[in-house]
Amino acid sequence: MSKDSENIKKMADQLRQGATLTGHSCPACFSPLFKIKGKGLWCVSCQKPVKIAKEGENEPQTKKTTVSSTLETTILNKIQELEKQLIEETDPEKLGKLGSSLSILLENLEKIQKMKKPT
């Protein structure tokens, strides 16, 4: 079953259990948000609570944390993919390109981790 199909099934389950579909979407994955009793706004796809700032308010810290966590996970996955390619590659030119890509990903990972640290 595809991820989209799984998410639709989860959303339908939430509706059957009494959740309310809202007009808002998740800032991380853009899926519709549900209002769930005892949890507030909830993203079924991300399986995380979502806070929405009113106009003129500062963005909630949770949005920044969610986006940076998602991005961090993506970068870590790409680093693992590059590692597998590096192990098998023997062409010096391709190794150089893979090394450059790896370096860029590691720099971005470091920036995200610094951004997540409390100031």
N, C-alpha and C positions, 0 to 999 in steps of 0.2 A: 504494500500500500504506500502511495507517495506521501510525502510530508504534508502537502496541501490537503490531501484526503484525510489524513490523520487529524490535522488541525480543524477541519470542518466537522469531523465526527466529535471532537472534543468540545467545539463550540455548541453543537446541537445538544450534547450531554449537559452542558452548563445551562442552556435554556430550559431543558426539561427539569433541571433541579431548582429552577426558580430564579436564575440569574437574569438580569435585564441588559439587553443590548443597548449600548449608548451610541451617540453620534460622533464619538471621539475615536481616534486611531492611535496605536502604539507609536511613540516617537522612534523606537528602535527598529521595528519590523513592519510597521504600518498596518498591522492586523486590527480588526475592530476590537474595541475594549468593551468589557462587560462589567456591570456593577454587581458584585457578589456580596451577599450578606456576610458581614464579619470580616471581609477582605477589602472592601471599597472597590476602586477601579482595578481591574485585573486584565492582563494580557494572557490569553489562553495559549498563544503560540510560544511566547517567551517564558510562560509560567512564572510571572513576576508581577508584583503590584506596580501601578503607575500613578504618579502624582502629576496633576496638571496645574500649571500656574495661571492665575488670572492675569489679564492684560495689565501691564505696569508693574507686576511683581517680578522678583528675581526668579529665574528658573530653578526648580527644585534640584538639589544635589543628586537625587536619585537618577535623573535623566542623564546627567553627565557620567555618573558611575556606570549606568547600564550601557550607554553607547561605548564608553572606553573599554568596558569588559568584553563586549561583543567584538570590538575591533581587535583587542588583544588576543582573543581566541582565534580570530581569523588569521592574524599574523603568525601566531604559533603554529597553526595548521600549515601555513605556507612554508614556514621554516622546516617543518618535518618533511614536506614534499621535496623541498630543495635538497635536504640531507640525503634522501633516497637517491635522487638524481646524481648527487656528487659522488656517492659510493660507487655507482656503476659507470660513471663517465671517465673516459681516458683521453679524449681530445683536449689538448691544452687551451685552445681558443674557447671551447664550450665551458671548460672548467673556470676560465676567467670570467665569463659572463655569469655563470652560476654563483661564483664568489662575490661578484659585484651586487647581484640581486640579494644574496644572503646578507651582505653588509648593510644594504639599504633597509631590509626588513628588521635587522637587529637594532639599527639606529632608531627606527620608528617604534619598535617595541620598548626601547629605553625611554623614549619621550612619553609614551602612554603611561608607563609605570611611574615616571616622575609626576605626571599630571594627576595620577590617582592618589599620590601621597598627600596626607593632610598637611595643610600649610599652617 
